[in-house]
Amino acid sequence: MSKKTGIGIIGCGNISAAYLRLGPVFKALDMRAVADINMDAARARADEFNVRAETVEGLLAADDIDVVVNLTIPDAHFAVTKRILESGKHAYSEKPFVLTLAEGEELRAL
């Protein structure tokens, strides 16, 4: 069997539960960790879905995370996605991806 893609989530609000519930349906994905600026929220979501709770920094540094799902508020999408890309990981984000053309161009350059 080929290696599964390790998935981490930043942002442990309501929508994160849908990703964690449906992720295992895709056999190539392995939901591994969640992070939030509120560690209590991260721990609660991690306990609910049997994944690791990480700080944002810890998740971005984790060797077993290949793709990070950015579920933060729209105003934080650019900064968080930039950090994901700078950490050498793939980023997935719900819309809006960024709030300005300049932000989009900067991420495209990364």
C-alpha positions as CSV (number, residue, x, y, z in Angstrom):
1,M,0.0,0.0,0.0
2,S,1.3,3.5,-0.8
3,K,1.9,6.1,1.9
4,K,-1.2,7.9,3.1
5,T,-1.2,11.7,2.9
6,G,-1.0,13.2,6.4
7,I,-3.7,15.9,7.0
8,G,-3.6,18.5,9.7
9,I,-6.2,21.2,10.4
10,I,-5.7,24.7,11.7
11,G,-8.9,26.1,13.1
12,C,-11.1,23.9,15.4
13,G,-14.4,25.6,15.0
14,N,-17.7,23.9,13.9
15,I,-16.6,23.1,10.3
16,S,-13.6,21.2,11.5
17,A,-15.8,18.4,12.7
18,A,-17.1,17.8,9.2
19,Y,-13.6,17.5,7.8
20,L,-12.6,15.1,10.6
21,R,-15.7,13.0,10.1
22,L,-15.5,12.8,6.3
23,G,-11.7,12.7,5.9
24,P,-11.4,8.9,6.6
25,V,-13.8,8.2,3.7
26,F,-10.9,9.0,1.4
27,K,-8.6,6.0,1.8
28,A,-5.5,8.0,0.7
29,L,-5.9,10.5,3.5
30,D,-5.0,10.2,7.2
31,M,-6.4,12.8,9.5
32,R,-3.5,13.2,12.1
33,A,-3.6,16.5,14.0
34,V,-5.5,19.7,14.7
35,A,-4.3,23.0,16.0
36,D,-6.0,26.2,17.1
37,I,-4.9,29.4,18.8
38,N,-7.2,28.2,21.6
39,M,-5.5,25.0,22.8
40,D,-8.7,24.0,24.8
41,A,-10.6,23.9,21.5
42,A,-7.8,21.9,19.8
43,R,-7.7,19.4,22.7
44,A,-11.5,19.0,22.7
45,R,-11.6,18.4,18.9
46,A,-8.6,16.1,19.1
47,D,-10.2,14.0,21.8
48,E,-13.5,13.8,19.9
49,F,-11.8,12.5,16.7
50,N,-8.8,10.6,18.1
51,V,-6.1,12.8,16.6
52,R,-3.3,14.8,18.1
53,A,-3.8,18.3,19.4
54,E,-0.9,20.6,18.4
55,T,0.0,24.2,18.7
56,V,0.0,25.9,15.3
57,E,3.8,26.0,15.3
58,G,3.9,22.3,16.3
59,L,1.5,21.3,13.5
60,L,3.6,23.3,10.9
61,A,6.8,21.6,12.1
62,A,5.3,18.0,12.2
63,D,7.0,15.7,9.8
64,D,3.9,13.5,9.3
65,I,1.7,16.4,8.1
66,D,1.7,16.8,4.3
67,V,-1.4,19.0,3.8
68,V,-2.8,21.6,6.1
69,V,-6.5,22.5,5.9
70,N,-6.9,26.2,6.8
71,L,-10.2,26.6,8.6
72,T,-9.4,29.9,10.2
73,I,-11.6,33.1,9.8
74,P,-11.3,34.8,6.4
75,D,-9.2,37.6,7.8
76,A,-6.6,35.1,8.9
77,H,-6.5,33.0,5.7
78,F,-3.6,34.9,4.1
79,A,-1.3,34.9,7.1
80,V,-2.0,31.2,8.0
81,T,-1.7,30.0,4.4
82,K,1.6,31.9,4.0
83,R,3.0,30.2,7.1
84,I,1.8,26.8,5.8
85,L,3.5,27.3,2.5
86,E,6.7,28.6,4.1
87,S,6.8,25.5,6.3
88,G,7.0,23.4,3.1
89,K,3.5,22.0,3.3
90,H,0.6,22.0,0.9
91,A,-2.3,24.3,1.9
92,Y,-6.1,23.8,1.4
93,S,-8.4,26.6,2.3
94,E,-12.1,27.3,2.1
95,K,-13.1,30.5,0.4
96,P,-12.2,33.2,0.5
97,F,-8.6,32.2,-0.1
98,V,-7.4,35.8,0.5
99,L,-9.0,39.2,0.8
100,T,-6.9,41.2,-1.6
101,L,-5.2,40.7,-5.0
102,A,-1.8,41.5,-3.5
103,E,-2.2,38.7,-0.9
104,G,-3.1,36.3,-3.7
105,E,-0.1,37.3,-5.8
106,E,2.2,36.9,-2.8
107,L,0.9,33.4,-2.1
108,R,1.1,32.5,-5.8
109,A,4.8,33.5,-5.7
110,L,5.4,31.1,-2.8
